[in-house]
Each structure stands twice: as C-alpha cells, then as structure tokens.
C-alpha cells in the first residue's frame, strides 16, 4: 500500500511539473509540445529538424536576442528543475541554450529583466552534465557577481544535487 501511495504521489508531482513546464514554454512553440513531450515517452533525443524548427520559431517570436535567451532560461528552469534524472523533454531548452554563445547568455543574465526564474534556468544549464561544448571554459568566464548570484540561487533551491554541482562549478577558487 505504501509503494502504491508513493507511486501515486510521484505521478501527481510529475503531472504538475509537466504542466508547469508547458506553461513556461515560450509563446509560439505550443504546436510542437506533443512532439517534445513524446521524447520522454520514447526515450529519444530531439531530432536536428525539431531543434531547427524550434530555433526558427523562437527567432520569429522573439526577434530580440536577450528576450529569446530569457525565454529559454525561464523554460529550462521550470518543470522538475533537476540537473539530472529529469524527463527527457525537459532537456530540449537546454540543448537550445547550449547553442547560444556565452556572451549572449551573459548579456541576458545581466539584463534588468533577468529574475530568479532565469537564474534557475542558468544554474541548471551551467552546472548540468555536458550542457555546453566548452562548459568549463564558459563557466570560468562568469563574472564574479553573477557566479555568486547563481550559487546563492542554487543554495536556496533545497536540491542537494544542484547545490553540490553548483558548489563544484560556481564556488570561487580557494585562495
């Protein structure tokens, strides 16, 4: 009975996370939602065609670079918010963020419109496993105030995995 109840609770939480993730999906991508969610059902990876279509739609809906990156950060920071062990579909915005030049990511995070929800996406993206082609170098480029802001966000998250990853990636080097 306890196992049944635990499974029921996990299923409800998964449904709530999926609903939150879909609500954060940038405007204009709703028509691709089923195709993206199917990745979690099949265990597949997004095809190059799907990623190209998402990129094209994002450019149409958000012609401004900063707005587009903020939309992706917001989307990636929702759902389970975990850095590992998350549903496959939640990795799609992370793949798109991995293609964003670091200078553009930094510009978006420095924008006055960047909020906690964007920091959540940035932490998840920057401290996750192999999220950027040159992740170590990119994280090293973070300005100290941003690094501290993201580390503080991770520490407030209550997620021990995210905290330990963030401490490893974002903590200032020992003096």
C-alpha atoms as a printed R data frame, in Angstrom:
    type eleno elety resid chain resno      x      y       z
1   ATOM     1    CA   UNK     A     1  0.000  0.000   0.000
2   ATOM     2    CA   UNK     A     2  2.855  2.378   0.848
3   ATOM     3    CA   UNK     A     3  4.503  1.682  -2.531
4   ATOM     4    CA   UNK     A     4  1.215  2.305  -4.321
5   ATOM     5    CA   UNK     A     5  0.729  5.597  -2.464
6   ATOM     6    CA   UNK     A     6  4.326  6.687  -3.169
7   ATOM     7    CA   UNK     A     7  3.875  5.904  -6.882
8   ATOM     8    CA   UNK     A     8  0.621  7.863  -6.936
9   ATOM     9    CA   UNK     A     9  2.319 10.885  -5.340
10  ATOM    10    CA   UNK     A    10  5.247 10.703  -7.807
11  ATOM    11    CA   UNK     A    11  2.818 10.537 -10.727
12  ATOM    12    CA   UNK     A    12  0.898 13.574  -9.443
13  ATOM    13    CA   UNK     A    13  4.143 15.505  -8.952
14  ATOM    14    CA   UNK     A    14  5.260 14.543 -12.469
15  ATOM    15    CA   UNK     A    15  1.980 15.800 -13.902
16  ATOM    16    CA   UNK     A    16  2.328 19.101 -12.025
17  ATOM    17    CA   UNK     A    17  5.937 19.515 -13.195
18  ATOM    18    CA   UNK     A    18  4.907 18.816 -16.794
19  ATOM    19    CA   UNK     A    19  2.067 21.337 -16.538
20  ATOM    20    CA   UNK     A    20  4.449 23.995 -15.166
21  ATOM    21    CA   UNK     A    21  6.980 23.200 -17.885
22  ATOM    22    CA   UNK     A    22  4.342 23.531 -20.597
23  ATOM    23    CA   UNK     A    23  3.117 26.824 -19.111
24  ATOM    24    CA   UNK     A    24  6.676 28.196 -19.289
25  ATOM    25    CA   UNK     A    25  7.110 27.081 -22.907
26  ATOM    26    CA   UNK     A    26  7.783 30.205 -24.985
27  ATOM    27    CA   UNK     A    27  4.843 31.549 -26.951
28  ATOM    28    CA   UNK     A    28  4.637 30.155 -30.444
29  ATOM    29    CA   UNK     A    29  6.036 26.716 -29.610
30  ATOM    30    CA   UNK     A    30  2.782 25.182 -28.376
31  ATOM    31    CA   UNK     A    31  2.252 23.397 -31.693
32  ATOM    32    CA   UNK     A    32  5.429 21.402 -31.058
33  ATOM    33    CA   UNK     A    33  4.597 20.468 -27.463
34  ATOM    34    CA   UNK     A    34  3.354 16.936 -28.210
35  ATOM    35    CA   UNK     A    35  6.408 16.203 -30.337
36  ATOM    36    CA   UNK     A    36  8.677 17.361 -27.495
37  ATOM    37    CA   UNK     A    37  6.734 15.501 -24.775
38  ATOM    38    CA   UNK     A    38  6.907 12.318 -26.862
39  ATOM    39    CA   UNK     A    39 10.676 12.332 -26.284
40  ATOM    40    CA   UNK     A    40 10.039 11.357 -22.664
41  ATOM    41    CA   UNK     A    41  7.637  8.632 -23.697
42  ATOM    42    CA   UNK     A    42 10.041  7.134 -26.253
43  ATOM    43    CA   UNK     A    43 13.348  7.969 -24.563
44  ATOM    44    CA   UNK     A    44 14.524  9.590 -27.767
45  ATOM    45    CA   UNK     A    45 16.578 12.676 -28.452
46  ATOM    46    CA   UNK     A    46 15.285 15.715 -30.293
47  ATOM    47    CA   UNK     A    47 15.971 15.440 -33.995
48  ATOM    48    CA   UNK     A    48 18.027 18.102 -35.766
49  ATOM    49    CA   UNK     A    49 14.843 19.014 -37.639
50  ATOM    50    CA   UNK     A    50 12.903 19.583 -34.413
51  ATOM    51    CA   UNK     A    51 15.711 21.691 -32.947
52  ATOM    52    CA   UNK     A    52 15.895 23.724 -36.176
53  ATOM    53    CA   UNK     A    53 12.127 24.274 -36.151
54  ATOM    54    CA   UNK     A    54 12.208 25.352 -32.507
55  ATOM    55    CA   UNK     A    55 15.086 27.725 -33.253
56  ATOM    56    CA   UNK     A    56 13.229 29.224 -36.227
57  ATOM    57    CA   UNK     A    57 10.059 29.700 -34.178
58  ATOM    58    CA   UNK     A    58 11.977 31.304 -31.324
59  ATOM    59    CA   UNK     A    59 13.583 33.763 -33.746
60  ATOM    60    CA   UNK     A    60 10.146 34.665 -35.101
61  ATOM    61    CA   UNK     A    61  8.522 35.054 -31.691
62  ATOM    62    CA   UNK     A    62 11.494 36.743 -30.017
63  ATOM    63    CA   UNK     A    63 13.454 38.753 -32.581
64  ATOM    64    CA   UNK     A    64 15.493 40.304 -29.765
65  ATOM    65    CA   UNK     A    65 18.387 38.154 -28.648
66  ATOM    66    CA   UNK     A    66 18.067 38.935 -24.927
67  ATOM    67    CA   UNK     A    67 14.323 38.212 -24.912
68  ATOM    68    CA   UNK     A    68 14.910 34.911 -26.715
69  ATOM    69    CA   UNK     A    69 17.605 33.794 -24.265
70  ATOM    70    CA   UNK     A    70 15.500 34.866 -21.270
71  ATOM    71    CA   UNK     A    71 12.567 32.848 -22.661
72  ATOM    72    CA   UNK     A    72 14.791 29.762 -22.946
73  ATOM    73    CA   UNK     A    73 16.239 30.245 -19.460
74  ATOM    74    CA   UNK     A    74 12.754 30.582 -17.991
75  ATOM    75    CA   UNK     A    75 11.588 27.455 -19.790
76  ATOM    76    CA   UNK     A    76 14.648 25.411 -18.798
77  ATOM    77    CA   UNK     A    77 14.343 26.466 -15.167
78  ATOM    78    CA   UNK     A    78 10.814 25.050 -14.800
79  ATOM    79    CA   UNK     A    79  9.402 21.546 -14.625
80  ATOM    80    CA   UNK     A    80 11.383 19.358 -12.282
81  ATOM    81    CA   UNK     A    81 14.269 21.843 -12.270
82  ATOM    82    CA   UNK     A    82 16.667 18.982 -11.551
83  ATOM    83    CA   UNK     A    83 20.153 18.875 -13.066
84  ATOM    84    CA   UNK     A    84 19.976 15.117 -13.613
85  ATOM    85    CA   UNK     A    85 17.328 12.444 -13.638
86  ATOM    86    CA   UNK     A    86 14.723 14.693 -15.237
87  ATOM    87    CA   UNK     A    87 12.267 13.769 -18.002
88  ATOM    88    CA   UNK     A    88 13.896 13.765 -21.458
89  ATOM    89    CA   UNK     A    89 11.638 16.509 -22.807
90  ATOM    90    CA   UNK     A    90 12.954 18.946 -20.198
91  ATOM    91    CA   UNK     A    91 16.378 18.778 -21.850
92  ATOM    92    CA   UNK     A    92 15.178 20.385 -25.087
93  ATOM    93    CA   UNK     A    93 15.558 24.012 -23.960
94  ATOM    94    CA   UNK     A    94 18.940 23.057 -22.516
95  ATOM    95    CA   UNK     A    95 20.055 21.801 -25.917
96  ATOM    96    CA   UNK     A    96 18.945 25.082 -27.441
97  ATOM    97    CA   UNK     A    97 20.794 27.038 -24.729
98  ATOM    98    CA   UNK     A    98 23.921 25.003 -25.446
99  ATOM    99    CA   UNK     A    99 23.959 26.596 -28.901
100 ATOM   100    CA   UNK     A   100 23.757 30.134 -27.527
101 ATOM   101    CA   UNK     A   101 27.145 31.859 -27.431
102 ATOM   102    CA   UNK     A   102 28.289 32.503 -23.878
103 ATOM   103    CA   UNK     A   103 28.463 36.257 -24.493
104 ATOM   104    CA   UNK     A   104 24.746 36.222 -25.363
105 ATOM   105    CA   UNK     A   105 23.901 34.173 -22.275
106 ATOM   106    CA   UNK     A   106 25.835 36.645 -20.125
107 ATOM   107    CA   UNK     A   107 24.055 39.586 -21.769
108 ATOM   108    CA   UNK     A   108 20.656 38.076 -20.961
109 ATOM   109    CA   UNK     A   109 21.593 37.361 -17.342
110 ATOM   110    CA   UNK     A   110 22.906 40.932 -16.971
111 ATOM   111    CA   UNK     A   111 19.659 42.375 -18.310
112 ATOM   112    CA   UNK     A   112 17.498 44.116 -15.686
113 ATOM   113    CA   UNK     A   113 14.591 41.819 -16.651
114 ATOM   114    CA   UNK     A   114 16.520 38.720 -15.507
115 ATOM   115    CA   UNK     A   115 14.816 37.309 -12.423
116 ATOM   116    CA   UNK     A   116 15.026 34.272 -10.133
117 ATOM   117    CA   UNK     A   117 13.307 32.101 -12.740
118 ATOM   118    CA   UNK     A   118 16.030 32.937 -15.254
119 ATOM   119    CA   UNK     A   119 18.704 32.205 -12.663
120 ATOM   120    CA   UNK     A   120 17.058 28.807 -12.139
121 ATOM   121    CA   UNK     A   121 17.500 28.022 -15.828
122 ATOM   122    CA   UNK     A   122 21.044 29.347 -15.860
123 ATOM   123    CA   UNK     A   123 22.084 27.247 -12.863
124 ATOM   124    CA   UNK     A   124 20.527 24.140 -14.346
125 ATOM   125    CA   UNK     A   125 22.220 24.814 -17.660
126 ATOM   126    CA   UNK     A   126 25.665 25.769 -16.417
127 ATOM   127    CA   UNK     A   127 26.153 23.074 -13.782
128 ATOM   128    CA   UNK     A   128 24.438 20.188 -15.559
129 ATOM   129    CA   UNK     A   129 26.329 17.354 -17.211
130 ATOM   130    CA   UNK     A   130 27.891 18.301 -20.580
131 ATOM   131    CA   UNK     A   131 25.442 21.090 -21.316
132 ATOM   132    CA   UNK     A   132 27.821 23.228 -23.370
133 ATOM   133    CA   UNK     A   133 30.541 22.266 -25.842
134 ATOM   134    CA   UNK     A   134 33.124 24.234 -23.816
135 ATOM   135    CA   UNK     A   135 31.376 24.209 -20.475
136 ATOM   136    CA   UNK     A   136 34.408 24.516 -18.211
137 ATOM   137    CA   UNK     A   137 35.763 27.498 -20.137
138 ATOM   138    CA   UNK     A   138 32.310 29.096 -20.358
139 ATOM   139    CA   UNK     A   139 31.654 28.809 -16.632
140 ATOM   140    CA   UNK     A   140 35.117 30.240 -15.948
141 ATOM   141    CA   UNK     A   141 34.027 33.340 -17.909
142 ATOM   142    CA   UNK     A   142 31.221 34.135 -15.478
143 ATOM   143    CA   UNK     A   143 31.750 37.472 -13.752
144 ATOM   144    CA   UNK     A   144 32.168 37.016 -10.003
145 ATOM   145    CA   UNK     A   145 28.913 38.819  -9.042
146 ATOM   146    CA   UNK     A   146 26.903 36.597 -11.415
147 ATOM   147    CA   UNK     A   147 28.704 33.494 -10.195
148 ATOM   148    CA   UNK     A   148 27.807 34.421  -6.592
149 ATOM   149    CA   UNK     A   149 24.197 35.169  -7.563
150 ATOM   150    CA   UNK     A   150 23.782 31.803  -9.274
151 ATOM   151    CA   UNK     A   151 25.462 29.930  -6.428
152 ATOM   152    CA   UNK     A   152 23.165 31.640  -3.917
153 ATOM   153    CA   UNK     A   153 20.163 30.649  -6.036
154 ATOM   154    CA   UNK     A   154 21.299 27.017  -6.084
155 ATOM   155    CA   UNK     A   155 21.816 27.019  -2.311
156 ATOM   156    CA   UNK     A   156 18.268 28.341  -1.793
157 ATOM   157    CA   UNK     A   157 16.803 25.682  -4.099
158 ATOM   158    CA   UNK     A   158 16.774 22.927  -1.479
159 ATOM   159    CA   UNK     A   159 18.021 20.477  -4.132
160 ATOM   160    CA   UNK     A   160 21.150 18.813  -2.717
161 ATOM   161    CA   UNK     A   161 22.348 17.641  -6.145
162 ATOM   162    CA   UNK     A   162 22.008 21.137  -7.597
163 ATOM   163    CA   UNK     A   163 23.741 22.599  -4.560
164 ATOM   164    CA   UNK     A   164 26.733 20.245  -4.744
165 ATOM   165    CA   UNK     A   165 27.075 20.707  -8.509
166 ATOM   166    CA   UNK     A   166 26.894 24.479  -8.090
167 ATOM   167    CA   UNK     A   167 29.462 24.475  -5.323
168 ATOM   168    CA   UNK     A   168 31.770 22.456  -7.566
169 ATOM   169    CA   UNK     A   169 31.238 24.638 -10.665
170 ATOM   170    CA   UNK     A   170 30.479 28.095  -9.274
171 ATOM   171    CA   UNK     A   171 32.281 28.453  -5.949
172 ATOM   172    CA   UNK     A   172 35.167 30.911  -6.024
173 ATOM   173    CA   UNK     A   173 38.539 29.248  -6.302
174 ATOM   174    CA   UNK     A   174 40.311 28.703  -2.978
175 ATOM   175    CA   UNK     A   175 42.685 31.496  -2.026
